[in-house]
Amino acid sequence: MPEKNVVIPLDMTISKEEMAIIQMGSIPTSMCVKWFMYCDEDTIRYYFSYGGVCVYEAKYKYEGDIVKITELRVNRDPNQYGCTDDEEDKRWFSAMIKSKLHFSDNKQDIKKFHLIKSKSLMRSKIVAGNWKMNLTFDEAQTLVDDILDRLDEMDDLNCEVIICPPFPYLELLTDFEFDEQRFNVGAQNCSAYDKGAYTGEVSAKMLKSIDVDYCIVGHSERRKYFGETNEVLAEKINRLIENNMSPIYCVGEVLEEREAGRHFEVVKEQLEKGLFHLDGDAIYDAIIAYEPVWAIGTGKTATPEQAQEMHAYIRSLIKEHYDEATADDIRILYGGSCNAKNATELFSQPDVDGGLIGGASLKAEDFVSICDQASHIGEE
């Protein structure tokens, strides 16, 4: 078994300007999982998700107009995410730095390390709460306070938590996110347009300007009540990718389509027209949420076997359109009356990577219980 903590000599040089970019704050890195970089006066730290374990610590020092990174400390706990080889760890750390600073043409390096890591990492679980059109401002503040208090009581949070409130509360949540670093913030929708005379619309650029990193796209309620087509949703996804945001793209069939045996056909069309136009690099920023429409808000839930069947099918489509490594890395969430009573059973399925939670996300006790369950999947 590898040693848990290893110190590796490192000889890496970046400019003062590039160091200034790192020091601006949290920099999410969307590779096979979500990593977050933080920097203090002499150390760069990479964490596996907000509130997660520090996997890499790199010591640096200024020498005139350059910055030298001289030492890399790696957490090789078998339950965590360091590599098992010194040179591999150095290459992986360097690729992550370059991927965010863009000071070299390193797309092939990133693709190479996707392949390395996908063989050694389980996809991290995500618990995303969709508050829909609920709560007053005071109620929202009370709920997030309660969620944070309960998350703070967990010393082993090992999933990525995303909260998607209504538009008026996004900045409230991003302020909490910055202070607490326990969850990420997502929007419930965005415009297909970049800017202009579109009264009532909110653009991806606006969302990014207040530090929103995720956005739900194509929820069945948007498709049903607002007539959003796969083609419109594809444009929304384009705007999100252009602004370095991660779309949570929803797919799923209505009851009549399932009963007619058309559920695979429907989901395939939604993916091909709404998401699969992205190239092999951009697709890594996407999260897919399978929501059987007949189970949303009805109290009905797809059986774990039904959920696994569809998730496996979606992953096979990703492999067919891209490649096996991409299919192994993309996270697919289940939505549709997922709650504190059935989360473990659903999340234990091999292709279910967490949940997009509706009603249960409005109850702090239930929501954090789901986070706790997601954090312990696979433990004996």
CORKALIN-V681403 format. One record per helix or strand of 3 or more residues. SS is the DSSP state (h for helix, s for strand). FROM is the first residue (numbers start at 1). TO is the last residue. If there is no record, write none. Layout:
ss->[SS & SS]
from->[FROM & FROM]
to->[TO & TO]
//
This chain:
ss->[s & h & s & s & s & s & s & h & h & s & h & s & h & s & h & s & h & h & s & h & h & h & s & h & h & h & s & h & s & h & h]
from->[5 & 16 & 27 & 34 & 43 & 54 & 66 & 86 & 107 & 126 & 137 & 160 & 167 & 184 & 204 & 214 & 220 & 230 & 246 & 255 & 263 & 282 & 287 & 293 & 304 & 324 & 332 & 343 & 354 & 359 & 364]
to->[15 & 23 & 30 & 39 & 48 & 63 & 75 & 101 & 118 & 130 & 152 & 164 & 180 & 187 & 209 & 217 & 226 & 242 & 251 & 259 & 274 & 285 & 291 & 295 & 321 & 329 & 335 & 347 & 357 & 362 & 375]
//
